[in-house]
Amino acid sequence: MSDRAQMQADAGKARPVTIVCDSSACLSRAEAAALGCDIVPMHYLVDGVRRDETYEGENGAYDALLRGGTVLGTEAVYHSAFYGEFRRLLGCGSDVLCVTMSSRLSGTHRSAVEARDQLVGEGADPARVAIVDSWTTSGGLELLVRRARRELSAGATLPEAVAQLERARALQGIAFTVPKMDVLRRSGRLGAMRRAVAGKLDRFLVMELDHGGIRDVDVAHGMGATVRLLVRQVPQAARDAGPVVSLHLGVGSVSIAWDVPRDAEQ
């Protein structure tokens, strides 16, 4: 078969799609492999030492490390990391569906977009790399990655999968509370309600992500009431309920994430 004929034959075949996401999704190595998902690491810094966040269960005793650290920080996924991963996958014949944590929480989404733009500038087909801002992180991001794989496995094209994810991200949610307000105070993300709650004994502020940004929900007294308040945020039709996120919320934070089944979507 001539090269031209081979190219025409290849053009008629549906290419595989590899999902790429950042490490805040909290997937284990086995889970990521089963989902056909490649994890690109975010980074966290403890007293000047930079560490890669990796698969769930492979980050060591990071909770003790964060509790004992004096100067803490995080870094988004580097542009070069996304560029290298996208380029490798395209070279292997796979299209790319990249799902990132909320662009309102991190520069990770911007890094992915810049990496795609660089590849397109070098001649890559722009239709082969799609990037979705998940509007969430952690458990919410994991649920969106799982939905992406279900859509692709059911035969969705790359544009169809993107459309479904962009629709689904507005229906899923994540609510959380933090053990201490001082971590959010250091982050500069204390709103009026959060400042009012800070320092009050046994009072817990429940927050949620709304279109990727943090929104205050209510204040509960005691952990039992807090758990009940968290559960009440989950819609009736919902199902399913790392170091980087822990650093921003504080070790011991509690969250609940949910996704709405496709047959319940309106």
PyRosetta script that sets phi, psi and omega in degrees:
from pyrosetta import init, pose_from_sequence

init()
pose = pose_from_sequence("MSDRAQMQADAGKARPVTIVCDSSACLSRAEAAALGCDIVPMHYLVDGVRRDETYEGENGAYDALLRGGTVLGTEAVYHSAFYGEFRRLLGCGSDVLCVTMSSRLSGTHRSAVEARDQLVGEGADPARVAIVDSWTTSGGLELLVRRARRELSAGATLPEAVAQLERARALQGIAFTVPKMDVLRRSGRLGAMRRAVAGKLDRFLVMELDHGGIRDVDVAHGMGATVRLLVRQVPQAARDAGPVVSLHLGVGSVSIAWDVPRDAEQ")
pose.set_psi(1, 133.9)
pose.set_omega(1, 179.8)
pose.set_phi(2, -69.7)
pose.set_psi(2, 162.2)
pose.set_omega(2, 178.4)
pose.set_phi(3, -59.2)
pose.set_psi(3, -40.1)
pose.set_omega(3, -179.4)
pose.set_phi(4, -64.4)
pose.set_psi(4, -42.8)
pose.set_omega(4, 179.6)
pose.set_phi(5, -66.0)
pose.set_psi(5, -37.6)
pose.set_omega(5, 178.4)
pose.set_phi(6, -64.5)
pose.set_psi(6, -41.4)
pose.set_omega(6, 179.1)
pose.set_phi(7, -63.8)
pose.set_psi(7, -39.7)
pose.set_omega(7, 178.8)
pose.set_phi(8, -66.5)
pose.set_psi(8, -39.1)
pose.set_omega(8, 179.2)
pose.set_phi(9, -66.5)
pose.set_psi(9, -42.3)
pose.set_omega(9, 179.5)
pose.set_phi(10, -65.1)
pose.set_psi(10, -34.4)
pose.set_omega(10, -178.7)
pose.set_phi(11, -64.5)
pose.set_psi(11, -26.4)
pose.set_omega(11, -179.8)
pose.set_phi(12, -83.1)
pose.set_psi(12, -5.7)
pose.set_omega(12, -179.1)
pose.set_phi(13, -95.4)
pose.set_psi(13, 142.5)
pose.set_omega(13, 175.2)
pose.set_phi(14, -77.7)
pose.set_psi(14, 125.8)
pose.set_omega(14, 179.7)
pose.set_phi(15, -78.7)
pose.set_psi(15, 150.2)
pose.set_omega(15, 173.1)
pose.set_phi(16, -66.3)
pose.set_psi(16, 157.2)
pose.set_omega(16, 177.9)
pose.set_phi(17, -121.5)
pose.set_psi(17, 122.4)
pose.set_omega(17, 175.2)
pose.set_phi(18, -98.4)
pose.set_psi(18, 132.8)
pose.set_omega(18, 176.5)
pose.set_phi(19, -86.6)
pose.set_psi(19, 136.3)
pose.set_omega(19, 175.5)
pose.set_phi(20, -122.4)
pose.set_psi(20, 134.2)
pose.set_omega(20, 175.0)
pose.set_phi(21, -145.7)
pose.set_psi(21, 165.7)
pose.set_omega(21, 178.9)
pose.set_phi(22, -83.2)
pose.set_psi(22, 166.4)
pose.set_omega(22, -171.5)
pose.set_phi(23, -71.5)
pose.set_psi(23, -8.3)
pose.set_omega(23, 178.0)
pose.set_phi(24, -68.6)
pose.set_psi(24, -9.5)
pose.set_omega(24, 179.3)
pose.set_phi(25, -68.0)
pose.set_psi(25, -14.8)
pose.set_omega(25, 176.3)
pose.set_phi(26, 58.8)
pose.set_psi(26, 44.5)
pose.set_omega(26, 175.7)
pose.set_phi(27, -96.6)
pose.set_psi(27, 141.4)
pose.set_omega(27, 173.8)
pose.set_phi(28, -75.5)
pose.set_psi(28, 165.8)
pose.set_omega(28, 179.6)
pose.set_phi(29, -60.0)
pose.set_psi(29, -42.4)
pose.set_omega(29, -179.2)
pose.set_phi(30, -67.0)
pose.set_psi(30, -40.8)
pose.set_omega(30, 178.9)
pose.set_phi(31, -63.9)
pose.set_psi(31, -43.6)
pose.set_omega(31, 179.6)
pose.set_phi(32, -62.0)
pose.set_psi(32, -41.7)
pose.set_omega(32, 179.6)
pose.set_phi(33, -63.6)
pose.set_psi(33, -41.5)
pose.set_omega(33, -179.9)
pose.set_phi(34, -65.1)
pose.set_psi(34, -29.9)
pose.set_omega(34, -179.3)
pose.set_phi(35, -88.9)
pose.set_psi(35, -2.9)
pose.set_omega(35, -175.2)
pose.set_phi(36, 62.0)
pose.set_psi(36, 42.7)
pose.set_omega(36, -174.0)
pose.set_phi(37, -120.2)
pose.set_psi(37, 129.4)
pose.set_omega(37, 175.6)
pose.set_phi(38, -97.9)
pose.set_psi(38, 131.3)
pose.set_omega(38, -179.2)
pose.set_phi(39, -97.6)
pose.set_psi(39, 128.1)
pose.set_omega(39, 175.6)
pose.set_phi(40, -107.5)
pose.set_psi(40, 127.3)
pose.set_omega(40, -170.0)
pose.set_phi(41, -74.9)
pose.set_psi(41, 139.2)
pose.set_omega(41, 162.3)
pose.set_phi(42, -86.5)
pose.set_psi(42, 179.8)
pose.set_omega(42, -175.8)
pose.set_phi(43, -135.7)
pose.set_psi(43, 147.8)
pose.set_omega(43, 172.9)
pose.set_phi(44, -132.6)
pose.set_psi(44, 150.6)
pose.set_omega(44, -175.8)
pose.set_phi(45, -120.7)
pose.set_psi(45, 132.0)
pose.set_omega(45, 176.3)
pose.set_phi(46, -126.1)
pose.set_psi(46, 113.8)
pose.set_omega(46, 180.0)
pose.set_phi(47, 50.8)
pose.set_psi(47, 45.3)
pose.set_omega(47, 174.3)
pose.set_phi(48, 86.0)
pose.set_psi(48, -4.9)
pose.set_omega(48, 180.0)
pose.set_phi(49, -98.8)
pose.set_psi(49, 121.5)
pose.set_omega(49, -179.7)
pose.set_phi(50, -86.7)
pose.set_psi(50, 135.1)
pose.set_omega(50, -179.9)
pose.set_phi(51, -131.0)
pose.set_psi(51, 144.2)
pose.set_omega(51, 174.6)
pose.set_phi(52, -82.2)
pose.set_psi(52, 135.4)
pose.set_omega(52, 168.4)
pose.set_phi(53, -84.3)
pose.set_psi(53, 131.1)
pose.set_omega(53, -176.5)
pose.set_phi(54, -124.4)
pose.set_psi(54, -156.9)
pose.set_omega(54, -175.9)
pose.set_phi(55, -61.2)
pose.set_psi(55, 150.3)
pose.set_omega(55, 176.1)
pose.set_phi(56, -55.0)
pose.set_psi(56, 133.4)
pose.set_omega(56, 179.9)
pose.set_phi(57, 88.1)
pose.set_psi(57, -2.4)
pose.set_omega(57, -178.8)
pose.set_phi(58, -120.1)
pose.set_psi(58, 17.8)
pose.set_omega(58, -177.7)
pose.set_phi(59, -101.7)
pose.set_psi(59, 9.8)
pose.set_omega(59, 176.4)
pose.set_phi(60, 66.3)
pose.set_psi(60, -161.3)
pose.set_omega(60, -178.0)
pose.set_phi(61, -85.9)
pose.set_psi(61, 62.1)
pose.set_omega(61, -176.0)
pose.set_phi(62, -67.9)
pose.set_psi(62, -25.7)
pose.set_omega(62, -179.9)
pose.set_phi(63, -63.4)
pose.set_psi(63, -43.9)
pose.set_omega(63, 177.3)
pose.set_phi(64, -66.6)
pose.set_psi(64, -36.7)
pose.set_omega(64, 179.3)
pose.set_phi(65, -62.8)
pose.set_psi(65, -44.1)
pose.set_omega(65, -179.4)
pose.set_phi(66, -69.2)
pose.set_psi(66, -38.3)
pose.set_omega(66, 179.0)
pose.set_phi(67, -64.4)
pose.set_psi(67, -33.8)
pose.set_omega(67, -176.5)
pose.set_phi(68, -90.4)
pose.set_psi(68, -7.4)
pose.set_omega(68, -177.4)
pose.set_phi(69, -78.2)
pose.set_psi(69, 151.9)
pose.set_omega(69, 178.4)
pose.set_phi(70, -100.7)
pose.set_psi(70, -47.3)
pose.set_omega(70, 179.2)
pose.set_phi(71, -113.6)
pose.set_psi(71, 113.9)
pose.set_omega(71, -175.4)
pose.set_phi(72, -118.1)
pose.set_psi(72, 151.0)
pose.set_omega(72, 177.6)
pose.set_phi(73, -166.6)
pose.set_psi(73, 169.1)
pose.set_omega(73, 177.0)
pose.set_phi(74, -133.5)
pose.set_psi(74, 161.0)
pose.set_omega(74, 175.8)
pose.set_phi(75, -134.2)
pose.set_psi(75, 142.0)
pose.set_omega(75, 176.9)
pose.set_phi(76, -66.8)
pose.set_psi(76, 166.8)
pose.set_omega(76, 172.3)
pose.set_phi(77, -59.5)
pose.set_psi(77, 134.5)
pose.set_omega(77, 179.5)
pose.set_phi(78, -69.4)
pose.set_psi(78, 144.4)
pose.set_omega(78, 175.0)
pose.set_phi(79, -53.5)
pose.set_psi(79, -41.8)
pose.set_omega(79, -177.5)
pose.set_phi(80, -64.2)
pose.set_psi(80, -31.0)
pose.set_omega(80, 179.5)
pose.set_phi(81, -68.8)
pose.set_psi(81, -44.8)
pose.set_omega(81, 176.4)
pose.set_phi(82, -64.3)
pose.set_psi(82, -43.7)
pose.set_omega(82, -179.1)
pose.set_phi(83, -57.7)
pose.set_psi(83, -48.1)
pose.set_omega(83, -179.1)
pose.set_phi(84, -62.7)
pose.set_psi(84, -40.3)
pose.set_omega(84, -178.7)
pose.set_phi(85, -70.7)
pose.set_psi(85, -44.9)
pose.set_omega(85, 178.5)
pose.set_phi(86, -60.5)
pose.set_psi(86, -44.7)
pose.set_omega(86, -177.9)
pose.set_phi(87, -63.3)
pose.set_psi(87, -41.5)
pose.set_omega(87, 179.3)
pose.set_phi(88, -62.4)
pose.set_psi(88, -45.2)
pose.set_omega(88, -177.3)
pose.set_phi(89, -67.7)
pose.set_psi(89, -41.6)
pose.set_omega(89, 177.5)
pose.set_phi(90, -61.7)
pose.set_psi(90, -39.4)
pose.set_omega(90, 178.8)
pose.set_phi(91, -65.9)
pose.set_psi(91, -26.1)
pose.set_omega(91, 177.9)
pose.set_phi(92, -86.1)
pose.set_psi(92, -0.5)
pose.set_omega(92, 177.4)
pose.set_phi(93, 91.4)
pose.set_psi(93, 12.7)
pose.set_omega(93, -179.3)
pose.set_phi(94, -105.3)
pose.set_psi(94, 141.7)
pose.set_omega(94, 167.8)
pose.set_phi(95, -79.1)
pose.set_psi(95, 167.9)
pose.set_omega(95, -173.0)
pose.set_phi(96, -128.3)
pose.set_psi(96, 130.0)
pose.set_omega(96, 170.1)
pose.set_phi(97, -117.9)
pose.set_psi(97, 105.1)
pose.set_omega(97, -177.1)
pose.set_phi(98, -100.1)
pose.set_psi(98, 124.3)
pose.set_omega(98, 179.5)
pose.set_phi(99, -117.5)
pose.set_psi(99, 118.2)
pose.set_omega(99, -175.0)
pose.set_phi(100, -111.1)
pose.set_psi(100, 162.0)
pose.set_omega(100, 172.0)
pose.set_phi(101, -63.7)
pose.set_psi(101, 164.4)
pose.set_omega(101, -174.2)
pose.set_phi(102, -51.7)
pose.set_psi(102, 134.1)
pose.set_omega(102, 177.9)
pose.set_phi(103, -68.7)
pose.set_psi(103, -14.6)
pose.set_omega(103, 178.4)
pose.set_phi(104, -86.2)
pose.set_psi(104, -6.0)
pose.set_omega(104, 179.8)
pose.set_phi(105, -110.9)
pose.set_psi(105, -20.0)
pose.set_omega(105, -171.8)
pose.set_phi(106, -156.7)
pose.set_psi(106, 157.7)
pose.set_omega(106, 173.2)
pose.set_phi(107, -83.2)
pose.set_psi(107, 5.9)
pose.set_omega(107, -177.4)
pose.set_phi(108, -60.2)
pose.set_psi(108, -43.7)
pose.set_omega(108, -179.9)
pose.set_phi(109, -60.3)
pose.set_psi(109, -44.1)
pose.set_omega(109, 179.1)
pose.set_phi(110, -60.8)
pose.set_psi(110, -39.5)
pose.set_omega(110, 178.4)
pose.set_phi(111, -61.1)
pose.set_psi(111, -40.8)
pose.set_omega(111, 179.6)
pose.set_phi(112, -65.1)
pose.set_psi(112, -43.8)
pose.set_omega(112, 179.6)
pose.set_phi(113, -62.9)
pose.set_psi(113, -42.9)
pose.set_omega(113, 179.3)
pose.set_phi(114, -64.6)
pose.set_psi(114, -36.9)
pose.set_omega(114, 178.5)
pose.set_phi(115, -65.8)
pose.set_psi(115, -43.3)
pose.set_omega(115, 177.3)
pose.set_phi(116, -61.9)
pose.set_psi(116, -45.2)
pose.set_omega(116, -179.6)
pose.set_phi(117, -60.4)
pose.set_psi(117, -38.3)
pose.set_omega(117, 179.0)
pose.set_phi(118, -64.1)
pose.set_psi(118, -44.0)
pose.set_omega(118, -180.0)
pose.set_phi(119, -64.0)
pose.set_psi(119, -41.4)
pose.set_omega(119, 178.5)
pose.set_phi(120, -63.6)
pose.set_psi(120, -39.3)
pose.set_omega(120, 177.4)
pose.set_phi(121, -63.4)
pose.set_psi(121, -24.2)
pose.set_omega(121, 179.0)
pose.set_phi(122, -91.3)
pose.set_psi(122, 2.5)
pose.set_omega(122, 175.7)
pose.set_phi(123, 111.3)
pose.set_psi(123, -1.0)
pose.set_omega(123, 179.1)
pose.set_phi(124, -68.1)
pose.set_psi(124, 149.3)
pose.set_omega(124, 178.4)
pose.set_phi(125, -71.7)
pose.set_psi(125, 117.9)
pose.set_omega(125, -177.2)
pose.set_phi(126, -63.0)
pose.set_psi(126, -21.2)
pose.set_omega(126, -179.4)
pose.set_phi(127, -74.4)
pose.set_psi(127, -8.9)
pose.set_omega(127, -175.2)
pose.set_phi(128, -95.6)
pose.set_psi(128, -6.2)
pose.set_omega(128, 178.5)
pose.set_phi(129, -130.4)
pose.set_psi(129, 116.9)
pose.set_omega(129, 178.6)
pose.set_phi(130, -117.6)
pose.set_psi(130, 141.3)
pose.set_omega(130, -178.3)
pose.set_phi(131, -126.9)
pose.set_psi(131, 130.0)
pose.set_omega(131, -178.7)
pose.set_phi(132, -120.6)
pose.set_psi(132, 127.8)
pose.set_omega(132, 171.2)
pose.set_phi(133, -80.6)
pose.set_psi(133, 114.6)
pose.set_omega(133, -173.1)
pose.set_phi(134, -72.4)
pose.set_psi(134, -19.1)
pose.set_omega(134, -173.7)
pose.set_phi(135, 66.3)
pose.set_psi(135, 14.1)
pose.set_omega(135, -176.0)
pose.set_phi(136, -150.1)
pose.set_psi(136, -167.4)
pose.set_omega(136, 176.5)
pose.set_phi(137, -161.8)
pose.set_psi(137, 179.1)
pose.set_omega(137, 173.9)
pose.set_phi(138, 51.4)
pose.set_psi(138, -126.4)
pose.set_omega(138, -177.7)
pose.set_phi(139, -60.3)
pose.set_psi(139, -34.0)
pose.set_omega(139, 177.4)
pose.set_phi(140, -64.9)
pose.set_psi(140, -40.2)
pose.set_omega(140, 178.1)
pose.set_phi(141, -66.4)
pose.set_psi(141, -40.3)
pose.set_omega(141, 177.2)
pose.set_phi(142, -59.2)
pose.set_psi(142, -44.5)
pose.set_omega(142, -179.5)
pose.set_phi(143, -62.5)
pose.set_psi(143, -37.3)
pose.set_omega(143, 179.7)
pose.set_phi(144, -70.3)
pose.set_psi(144, -36.4)
pose.set_omega(144, 175.9)
pose.set_phi(145, -63.9)
pose.set_psi(145, -42.2)
pose.set_omega(145, 178.6)
pose.set_phi(146, -63.7)
pose.set_psi(146, -38.8)
pose.set_omega(146, 177.0)
pose.set_phi(147, -64.6)
pose.set_psi(147, -39.9)
pose.set_omega(147, 178.7)
pose.set_phi(148, -58.4)
pose.set_psi(148, -44.2)
pose.set_omega(148, -179.8)
pose.set_phi(149, -66.5)
pose.set_psi(149, -38.7)
pose.set_omega(149, 177.7)
pose.set_phi(150, -61.6)
pose.set_psi(150, -43.8)
pose.set_omega(150, -179.7)
pose.set_phi(151, -62.7)
pose.set_psi(151, -45.7)
pose.set_omega(151, -178.8)
pose.set_phi(152, -66.4)
pose.set_psi(152, -40.5)
pose.set_omega(152, -179.9)
pose.set_phi(153, -66.7)
pose.set_psi(153, -26.1)
pose.set_omega(153, 178.9)
pose.set_phi(154, -83.0)
pose.set_psi(154, -0.5)
pose.set_omega(154, 175.2)
pose.set_phi(155, 104.8)
pose.set_psi(155, 6.5)
pose.set_omega(155, 179.1)
pose.set_phi(156, -64.8)
pose.set_psi(156, 141.4)
pose.set_omega(156, 172.3)
pose.set_phi(157, -75.4)
pose.set_psi(157, 170.4)
pose.set_omega(157, 179.6)
pose.set_phi(158, -59.6)
pose.set_psi(158, -47.9)
pose.set_omega(158, 177.2)
pose.set_phi(159, -62.0)
pose.set_psi(159, -36.3)
pose.set_omega(159, 179.0)
pose.set_phi(160, -66.5)
pose.set_psi(160, -40.7)
pose.set_omega(160, 178.5)
pose.set_phi(161, -64.5)
pose.set_psi(161, -41.0)
pose.set_omega(161, 177.9)
pose.set_phi(162, -60.5)
pose.set_psi(162, -45.1)
pose.set_omega(162, -179.4)
pose.set_phi(163, -61.3)
pose.set_psi(163, -40.6)
pose.set_omega(163, 179.2)
pose.set_phi(164, -66.2)
pose.set_psi(164, -40.9)
pose.set_omega(164, -179.9)
pose.set_phi(165, -66.8)
pose.set_psi(165, -40.2)
pose.set_omega(165, 180.0)
pose.set_phi(166, -67.4)
pose.set_psi(166, -28.1)
pose.set_omega(166, 174.7)
pose.set_phi(167, -76.6)
pose.set_psi(167, -41.8)
pose.set_omega(167, -174.8)
pose.set_phi(168, -71.0)
pose.set_psi(168, -31.9)
pose.set_omega(168, -174.5)
pose.set_phi(169, -62.9)
pose.set_psi(169, -24.9)
pose.set_omega(169, 178.6)
pose.set_phi(170, -80.9)
pose.set_psi(170, -14.2)
pose.set_omega(170, -177.5)
pose.set_phi(171, -99.1)
pose.set_psi(171, -26.7)
pose.set_omega(171, 178.7)
pose.set_phi(172, -84.9)
pose.set_psi(172, 172.5)
pose.set_omega(172, -179.2)
pose.set_phi(173, -159.8)
pose.set_psi(173, 170.9)
pose.set_omega(173, 176.1)
pose.set_phi(174, -149.8)
pose.set_psi(174, 128.4)
pose.set_omega(174, 177.3)
pose.set_phi(175, -120.4)
pose.set_psi(175, 150.1)
pose.set_omega(175, -175.0)
pose.set_phi(176, -155.1)
pose.set_psi(176, 162.7)
pose.set_omega(176, 172.1)
pose.set_phi(177, -137.2)
pose.set_psi(177, 162.3)
pose.set_omega(177, -175.8)
pose.set_phi(178, -123.3)
pose.set_psi(178, 148.9)
pose.set_omega(178, -178.9)
pose.set_phi(179, -70.1)
pose.set_psi(179, -33.6)
pose.set_omega(179, -179.2)
pose.set_phi(180, -140.6)
pose.set_psi(180, 145.4)
pose.set_omega(180, -178.3)
pose.set_phi(181, -83.3)
pose.set_psi(181, -10.8)
pose.set_omega(181, -174.0)
pose.set_phi(182, -66.2)
pose.set_psi(182, -28.3)
pose.set_omega(182, 179.0)
pose.set_phi(183, -66.8)
pose.set_psi(183, -45.7)
pose.set_omega(183, 176.8)
pose.set_phi(184, -66.4)
pose.set_psi(184, -31.8)
pose.set_omega(184, 178.6)
pose.set_phi(185, -62.6)
pose.set_psi(185, -43.3)
pose.set_omega(185, 179.4)
pose.set_phi(186, -66.5)
pose.set_psi(186, -28.8)
pose.set_omega(186, -177.2)
pose.set_phi(187, -77.6)
pose.set_psi(187, -13.2)
pose.set_omega(187, -178.0)
pose.set_phi(188, 80.3)
pose.set_psi(188, 14.5)
pose.set_omega(188, -176.1)
pose.set_phi(189, -105.7)
pose.set_psi(189, 23.3)
pose.set_omega(189, 179.4)
pose.set_phi(190, -83.4)
pose.set_psi(190, 114.5)
pose.set_omega(190, 173.7)
pose.set_phi(191, -84.1)
pose.set_psi(191, -174.9)
pose.set_omega(191, -177.0)
pose.set_phi(192, -61.6)
pose.set_psi(192, -45.6)
pose.set_omega(192, -179.8)
pose.set_phi(193, -65.5)
pose.set_psi(193, -38.5)
pose.set_omega(193, -178.5)
pose.set_phi(194, -66.9)
pose.set_psi(194, -37.5)
pose.set_omega(194, 176.8)
pose.set_phi(195, -65.6)
pose.set_psi(195, -35.2)
pose.set_omega(195, -179.4)
pose.set_phi(196, -69.1)
pose.set_psi(196, -33.1)
pose.set_omega(196, -178.1)
pose.set_phi(197, -81.7)
pose.set_psi(197, -30.0)
pose.set_omega(197, -175.7)
pose.set_phi(198, -52.3)
pose.set_psi(198, 126.8)
pose.set_omega(198, 175.8)
pose.set_phi(199, 89.7)
pose.set_psi(199, -8.7)
pose.set_omega(199, 179.5)
pose.set_phi(200, -81.8)
pose.set_psi(200, 129.0)
pose.set_omega(200, -174.5)
pose.set_phi(201, -65.4)
pose.set_psi(201, 130.9)
pose.set_omega(201, 173.7)
pose.set_phi(202, 59.5)
pose.set_psi(202, 26.6)
pose.set_omega(202, 175.4)
pose.set_phi(203, -110.0)
pose.set_psi(203, 131.6)
pose.set_omega(203, -177.1)
pose.set_phi(204, -124.5)
pose.set_psi(204, 127.3)
pose.set_omega(204, 178.2)
pose.set_phi(205, -89.5)
pose.set_psi(205, 126.1)
pose.set_omega(205, 175.9)
pose.set_phi(206, -98.0)
pose.set_psi(206, 129.6)
pose.set_omega(206, -179.1)
pose.set_phi(207, -125.6)
pose.set_psi(207, 163.4)
pose.set_omega(207, 174.0)
pose.set_phi(208, -143.9)
pose.set_psi(208, 163.3)
pose.set_omega(208, 175.4)
pose.set_phi(209, -89.8)
pose.set_psi(209, 127.1)
pose.set_omega(209, -179.5)
pose.set_phi(210, -121.8)
pose.set_psi(210, 108.0)
pose.set_omega(210, -174.8)
pose.set_phi(211, 52.4)
pose.set_psi(211, 37.0)
pose.set_omega(211, 173.9)
pose.set_phi(212, 93.0)
pose.set_psi(212, -10.6)
pose.set_omega(212, 179.6)
pose.set_phi(213, -109.2)
pose.set_psi(213, 158.5)
pose.set_omega(213, -177.4)
pose.set_phi(214, -80.1)
pose.set_psi(214, 129.0)
pose.set_omega(214, 177.4)
pose.set_phi(215, -125.8)
pose.set_psi(215, 133.2)
pose.set_omega(215, 177.1)
pose.set_phi(216, -73.9)
pose.set_psi(216, 138.8)
pose.set_omega(216, -179.4)
pose.set_phi(217, -106.3)
pose.set_psi(217, -59.0)
pose.set_omega(217, -177.3)
pose.set_phi(218, -169.4)
pose.set_psi(218, 173.4)
pose.set_omega(218, 177.3)
pose.set_phi(219, -116.6)
pose.set_psi(219, 134.6)
pose.set_omega(219, 178.7)
pose.set_phi(220, -118.8)
pose.set_psi(220, 151.6)
pose.set_omega(220, 178.4)
pose.set_phi(221, -104.4)
pose.set_psi(221, 113.0)
pose.set_omega(221, -180.0)
pose.set_phi(222, 90.1)
pose.set_psi(222, 154.7)
pose.set_omega(222, -175.8)
pose.set_phi(223, -69.4)
pose.set_psi(223, -35.8)
pose.set_omega(223, 179.2)
pose.set_phi(224, -60.3)
pose.set_psi(224, -46.4)
pose.set_omega(224, 178.5)
pose.set_phi(225, -65.7)
pose.set_psi(225, -33.6)
pose.set_omega(225, 179.6)
pose.set_phi(226, -65.4)
pose.set_psi(226, -44.1)
pose.set_omega(226, 178.9)
pose.set_phi(227, -61.8)
pose.set_psi(227, -42.5)
pose.set_omega(227, 179.0)
pose.set_phi(228, -63.4)
pose.set_psi(228, -38.7)
pose.set_omega(228, 178.2)
pose.set_phi(229, -65.9)
pose.set_psi(229, -40.0)
pose.set_omega(229, 176.7)
pose.set_phi(230, -60.4)
pose.set_psi(230, -46.7)
pose.set_omega(230, -177.7)
pose.set_phi(231, -63.6)
pose.set_psi(231, -34.5)
pose.set_omega(231, -179.1)
pose.set_phi(232, -66.6)
pose.set_psi(232, -17.3)
pose.set_omega(232, 179.3)
pose.set_phi(233, -75.6)
pose.set_psi(233, -16.8)
pose.set_omega(233, -174.9)
pose.set_phi(234, -81.2)
pose.set_psi(234, 125.0)
pose.set_omega(234, 178.2)
pose.set_phi(235, -61.3)
pose.set_psi(235, 154.7)
pose.set_omega(235, -176.4)
pose.set_phi(236, -61.9)
pose.set_psi(236, -32.5)
pose.set_omega(236, -176.5)
pose.set_phi(237, -84.0)
pose.set_psi(237, -0.7)
pose.set_omega(237, -172.9)
pose.set_phi(238, -73.9)
pose.set_psi(238, 162.1)
pose.set_omega(238, 174.8)
pose.set_phi(239, -142.1)
pose.set_psi(239, 167.0)
pose.set_omega(239, 178.2)
pose.set_phi(240, 63.1)
pose.set_psi(240, 95.8)
pose.set_omega(240, 178.6)
pose.set_phi(241, -80.3)
pose.set_psi(242, 173.3)
pose.set_omega(242, -177.0)
pose.set_phi(243, -61.1)
pose.set_psi(243, -43.1)
pose.set_omega(243, -174.8)
pose.set_phi(244, -63.0)
pose.set_psi(244, -49.0)
pose.set_omega(244, 179.6)
pose.set_phi(245, -66.5)
pose.set_psi(245, -40.3)
pose.set_omega(245, 179.5)
pose.set_phi(246, -61.4)
pose.set_psi(246, -35.8)
pose.set_omega(246, -179.3)
pose.set_phi(247, -65.1)
pose.set_psi(247, -37.3)
pose.set_omega(247, -177.8)
pose.set_phi(248, -80.7)
pose.set_psi(248, -28.3)
pose.set_omega(248, -177.8)
pose.set_phi(249, -102.0)
pose.set_psi(249, -22.1)
pose.set_omega(249, -175.9)
pose.set_phi(250, 102.8)
pose.set_psi(250, 138.8)
pose.set_omega(250, 177.6)
pose.set_phi(251, -62.9)
pose.set_psi(251, 131.7)
pose.set_omega(251, -178.0)
pose.set_phi(252, 100.3)
pose.set_psi(252, 3.3)
pose.set_omega(252, 176.4)
pose.set_phi(253, -66.3)
pose.set_psi(253, 154.4)
pose.set_omega(253, -177.7)
pose.set_phi(254, -124.6)
pose.set_psi(254, 134.8)
pose.set_omega(254, 179.2)
pose.set_phi(255, -141.7)
pose.set_psi(255, 161.5)
pose.set_omega(255, 174.6)
pose.set_phi(256, -139.7)
pose.set_psi(256, 131.2)
pose.set_omega(256, -178.6)
pose.set_phi(257, -119.3)
pose.set_psi(257, 148.3)
pose.set_omega(257, -179.3)
pose.set_phi(258, -143.0)
pose.set_psi(258, 159.2)
pose.set_omega(258, 179.0)
pose.set_phi(259, -136.2)
pose.set_psi(259, 145.1)
pose.set_omega(259, 179.6)
pose.set_phi(260, -97.4)
pose.set_psi(260, 128.7)
pose.set_omega(260, 179.7)
pose.set_phi(261, -58.2)
pose.set_psi(261, 148.7)
pose.set_omega(261, -175.7)
pose.set_phi(262, -60.5)
pose.set_psi(262, -35.7)
pose.set_omega(262, -178.1)
pose.set_phi(263, -74.6)
pose.set_psi(263, -7.4)
pose.set_omega(263, 177.2)
pose.set_phi(264, -101.9)
pose.set_psi(264, -3.7)
pose.set_omega(264, -178.4)
pose.set_phi(265, -72.9)
pose.set_psi(265, 141.5)
pose.set_omega(265, 177.7)
pose.set_phi(266, -125.6)
pose.dump_pdb("model.pdb")
